[in-house]
Amino acid sequence: MSDRKCVGCGIIKNRNDLIKITKEHSTNSLVINGNSKVFGRSAYLCYNNTCIENAFKKNKLQKILKTPVPAELKGQLTDELRHNQN
């Protein structure tokens, strides 16, 4: 039950192997890899640049999270990718 689908490539993986982006219900702010206690709408991405690029290319994140996604989120996701690879 802990499998999730990557927004970028569509591959189903264990959610521990994916980056989680959540729109908090109470504040409408976006949280990257928040704990499972964060309540809101979530999207998942693989830990690779291709999936991050694909998610932003056609506004997939914006559609799934049902909120405008700031451009700086892409940089934050890239930083998270680098952090996870080290």
C-alpha positions in Angstrom: 0.0 0.0 0.0 3.0 2.3 0.2 3.6 2.4 -3.6 3.1 5.7 -5.4 3.3 6.8 -9.0 6.0 9.2 -10.2 4.5 12.3 -11.8 7.4 12.6 -14.2 7.7 9.1 -15.6 4.6 7.2 -14.4 6.6 4.4 -12.8 5.1 3.0 -9.6 7.7 2.7 -6.8 7.8 2.5 -3.1 7.1 5.9 -1.7 10.4 5.9 0.3 12.2 5.9 -3.1 10.4 9.1 -4.2 10.5 12.8 -3.5 7.2 13.8 -1.9 5.7 17.3 -2.6 2.7 18.2 -0.5 0.4 21.1 -0.6 -0.6 21.6 3.0 -4.3 21.9 3.5 -4.3 24.5 6.2 -1.8 26.9 4.7 -1.7 26.0 1.0 2.1 26.1 1.2 4.2 23.5 -0.6 6.4 21.2 1.5 9.1 18.9 0.0 9.5 15.5 1.8 7.4 16.5 4.7 6.6 13.8 7.3 3.6 11.6 6.9 1.6 13.8 9.4 1.3 16.7 6.9 -2.3 16.7 5.7 -2.9 17.7 2.1 -2.6 16.9 -1.6 0.6 15.2 -2.6 2.6 14.3 -5.7 5.7 12.1 -6.0 8.8 12.3 -8.2 11.7 9.9 -8.8 15.1 11.1 -7.6 16.4 12.1 -11.0 16.5 15.2 -13.2 14.5 13.7 -16.0 11.4 13.2 -13.9 11.8 16.7 -12.3 12.1 18.3 -15.8 9.1 16.2 -17.1 6.9 17.3 -14.1 7.5 21.0 -14.9 7.4 20.7 -18.7 3.7 20.3 -19.0 2.7 21.7 -15.6 2.0 18.2 -14.2 2.7 19.2 -10.7 0.4 22.2 -10.9 -2.4 20.1 -12.2 -2.0 17.3 -9.6 -1.5 19.7 -6.6 -4.3 22.0 -7.9 -2.2 25.1 -7.0 0.3 27.4 -8.8 3.8 26.0 -8.5 6.5 28.6 -8.1 9.6 28.3 -10.4 11.9 28.2 -7.4 10.5 24.8 -6.4 12.4 23.3 -9.3 15.6 24.5 -7.8 14.6 23.1 -4.4 13.8 19.7 -5.9 17.2 19.7 -7.6 18.9 20.5 -4.3 16.9 17.6 -2.7 18.2 15.4 -5.5 21.8 16.3 -4.8 21.3 15.9 -1.1 19.9 12.4 -1.5 22.7 11.3 -3.8 25.4 12.2 -1.2 
